[in-house]
């Protein structure tokens, strides 16, 4: 690991850090010098911390269900109590339900997706900003999706939640820009994660059709999305806020 990185001396929180994009980002942030609070609602975050420690980085696991405010508050407080503050947050935790026709979507499924993807993200920003605003410094990156930019058939709850993520991101950016805090979002396309693997296993899902819909003709790797999160977190993007960075292999360019 490099002795000096673009996040050296900074403290970062990554939600959903136990797998996929979250794990890739936590590892990359640590490689770039950050002390990382890895949060996840499962113990898989411990594996991320172990990998970071083995590589010579600094990380601590905090079990956290982002839909539970007490969990979120504890994760943010851990950054302060263990590492002395919070400079950056990557709010990446999310869920995706099975593809369901609009009229067949059950209310409990709708509410469970909104609770994690939208209300959970709002709770994260609420508590992160409470630490960042008094210090007049901080960066927040939220994981939205291309489903936050376009409609997706049989994905009403997920699509609605990700459109909401973009709205919350822009609102926080406008409100807190005067405090020196930047808030941006990522809109990834299909990425090779466990969540997408579950979708691919659905017999109704046409993998070849999905790949053909992207000009690059492939899925993204988690590290590719993590690199974008790093850029939005780093000083290299110092004049970027309220932005939605689309990483979709050209899908929405069509």
C-alpha positions in Angstrom: 0.0 0.0 0.0 1.2 3.5 -0.8 2.3 5.5 2.2 0.5 8.5 0.9 -2.9 8.7 -0.8 -5.5 11.2 -1.8 -7.4 10.4 1.4 -4.5 10.3 3.8 -5.5 11.7 7.2 -9.2 11.5 6.5 -11.9 9.4 8.1 -14.5 7.7 5.9 -17.7 5.8 6.5 -18.9 3.2 4.0 -22.4 1.7 4.3 -23.1 -1.6 2.7 -19.4 -2.3 3.0 -19.6 -6.0 3.3 -19.8 -6.8 -0.3 -19.9 -5.6 -3.9 -19.4 -1.9 -4.6 -19.3 -1.1 -0.8 -16.4 -3.5 -0.2 -14.5 -2.3 -3.2 -14.9 1.3 -2.1 -13.9 0.6 1.5 -10.8 -1.2 0.3 -9.9 1.5 -2.2 -10.5 4.3 0.4 -8.1 2.5 2.8 -5.6 2.1 0.0 -5.7 5.8 -0.5 -5.0 6.5 3.2 -8.4 6.8 4.9 -9.3 5.3 8.2 -12.6 3.5 7.3 -15.7 2.7 9.3 -17.2 -0.3 7.4 -20.8 -0.7 8.1 -23.2 -3.5 7.0 -26.2 -5.2 8.4 -24.5 -8.6 8.2 -21.2 -9.7 9.6 -19.7 -9.7 6.1 -18.3 -6.3 6.9 -15.8 -8.0 9.2 -14.3 -9.7 6.1 -13.8 -6.3 4.5 -12.1 -5.1 7.6 -9.9 -8.1 7.7 -8.8 -7.6 4.0 -8.0 -4.0 4.7 -6.0 -4.8 7.8 -4.1 -7.5 6.0 -3.2 -5.0 3.3 -1.9 -2.6 6.0 -4.9 -0.3 6.1 -7.0 1.0 9.0 -10.6 0.0 9.4 -13.3 -0.8 11.9 -16.5 -2.8 11.5 -19.9 -1.5 12.8 -23.0 -3.6 12.3 -25.7 -1.3 11.0 -29.1 -1.6 9.4 -29.5 1.8 7.8 -33.3 1.6 8.2 -32.8 1.8 12.0 -31.9 5.3 13.2 -30.1 4.1 16.3 -27.8 1.9 14.2 -27.0 4.8 11.9 -26.3 7.1 14.8 -24.0 4.5 16.3 -22.1 4.0 13.0 -21.5 7.7 12.6 -20.5 8.1 16.3 -18.0 5.3 15.9 -16.2 7.4 13.3 -15.9 10.2 15.9 -15.1 8.0 18.9 -12.6 5.7 17.2 -10.9 8.0 14.7 -11.8 11.5 15.9 -14.3 12.7 13.3 -15.9 12.1 9.9 -14.6 13.6 6.7 -16.3 11.5 4.0 -19.2 9.2 3.7 -20.2 6.8 0.9 -23.8 5.8 1.5 -24.0 2.7 -0.6 -26.3 0.3 1.3 -29.3 -0.8 -0.7 -31.7 -3.6 -1.6 -33.4 -4.7 -4.7 -36.6 -6.8 -4.7 -37.6 -9.4 -7.2 -38.9 -7.9 -10.5 -42.7 -7.5 -10.1 -45.4 -6.0 -12.3 -46.6 -2.7 -10.9 -50.1 -3.9 -10.0 -48.7 -7.0 -8.3 -46.3 -5.2 -6.0 -47.2 -5.8 -2.4 -47.2 -2.9 0.1 -44.8 -4.6 2.5 -42.2 -5.1 -0.3 -42.6 -1.5 -1.4 -42.1 -0.2 2.2 -39.1 -2.4 2.9 -37.3 -1.1 -0.2 -38.1 2.5 0.6 -37.1 2.0 4.2 -33.5 1.0 3.2 -32.9 2.7 -0.1 -34.5 6.1 0.6 -35.3 6.5 4.3 -32.1 4.8 5.3 -30.0 7.1 3.1 -31.8 10.1 4.5 -31.0 8.9 8.0 -27.3 8.5 7.1 -27.1 12.0 5.6 -28.9 13.4 8.6 -26.4 12.0 11.1 -23.4 12.5 8.9 -24.2 16.2 8.3 -24.7 16.7 12.0 -21.0 15.9 12.4 -19.8 17.7 9.3 -21.7 21.0 9.4 -20.1 22.3 12.7 -16.7 21.5 11.2 -17.7 23.1 7.8 -16.0 20.3 6.0 -17.0 17.0 4.4 -17.9 15.0 1.3 -20.9 12.7 0.9 -21.4 10.3 -2.0 -24.7 8.5 -2.4 -25.3 5.4 -4.5 -28.3 6.0 -6.8 -28.7 4.0 -10.1 -29.5 4.4 -13.7 -32.9 3.4 -12.3 -32.9 6.8 -10.7 -32.7 8.4 -14.1 -35.1 6.3 -16.3 -38.1 4.1 -15.7 -37.5 0.4 -15.3 -40.3 -2.1 -16.0 -41.3 -4.3 -13.0 -39.1 -2.2 -10.7 -41.4 0.3 -9.2 -40.1 0.4 -5.7 -36.5 0.3 -6.6 -36.9 2.9 -9.3 -38.9 5.2 -7.0 -36.3 4.9 -4.3 -33.4 5.7 -6.5 -35.1 8.7 -8.0 -35.5 9.8 -4.4 -31.8 9.4 -3.7 -31.0 11.8 -6.5 -33.5 14.3 -5.1 -32.1 14.1 -1.6 -28.6 14.4 -3.0 -29.3 17.6 -4.8 -31.3 19.1 -1.9 -28.4 18.5 0.5 -25.9 19.9 -1.9 -27.8 23.1 -2.3 -28.5 23.4 1.4 -25.0 22.7 2.7 -22.8 24.1 -0.1 -22.4 27.3 2.0 -21.0 25.1 4.8 -18.3 23.8 2.5 -19.8 20.3 2.3 -20.1 18.6 -1.1 -22.8 16.0 -1.8 -22.9 14.0 -5.0 -24.4 10.7 -6.3 -23.4 7.8 -8.5 -25.7 6.3 -11.0 -24.2 2.9 -11.8 -25.5 0.6 -14.5 -25.4 -3.2 -14.1 -22.5 -4.1 -11.9 -21.1 -7.5 -11.0 -22.5 -7.8 -7.5 -24.4 -10.3 -5.4 -27.5 -8.2 -5.9 -27.2 -8.5 -9.7 -26.4 -12.2 -9.4 -29.7 -12.7 -7.8 -31.5 -10.8 -10.6 -29.6 -12.9 -13.2 -30.9 -16.1 -11.5 -34.5 -15.0 -12.3 -35.7 -17.1 -15.2 -37.5 -14.0 -16.5 -34.3 -12.0 -16.8 -32.6 -12.0 -20.2 -28.9 -11.5 -19.6 -28.0 -11.1 -23.3 -30.6 -8.5 -23.8 -29.2 -6.6 -20.8 -25.7 -6.7 -22.1 -26.8 -5.7 -25.6 -28.5 -2.6 -24.1 -25.1 -1.1 -23.2 -22.8 0.2 -25.9 -19.8 -1.3 -24.0 -21.6 -4.7 -24.0 -20.6 -5.7 -20.5 -21.3 -5.2 -16.8 -19.2 -3.0 -14.6 -16.8 -4.4 -12.0 -17.3 -3.1 -8.4 -13.9 -1.5 -8.5 -14.9 0.7 -11.5 -17.7 2.2 -9.4 -15.5 2.5 -6.4 -13.0 4.6 -8.4 -15.8 7.0 -9.2 -16.8 7.2 -5.6 -13.1 7.9 -4.7 -12.9 10.8 -7.2 -16.1 12.4 -5.9 -14.7 12.0 -2.3 -11.2 13.3 -3.1 -9.9 16.9 -3.5 -9.7 16.3 -7.3 -13.5 17.0 -7.5 -13.4 20.0 -5.2 -15.8 22.1 -7.4 -18.3 19.3 -8.0 -21.5 19.2 -5.9 -25.1 18.3 -6.6 -23.9 16.1 -9.4 -25.0 12.7 -10.5 -22.1 10.8 -12.1 -23.5 8.2 -14.5 -21.4 5.0 -14.8 -23.4 2.8 -17.1 -21.4 1.8 -20.2 -23.4 4.3 -22.3 -26.8 2.8 -21.5 -28.5 6.2 -20.9 -26.7 7.9 -23.8 -29.1 6.2 -26.2 
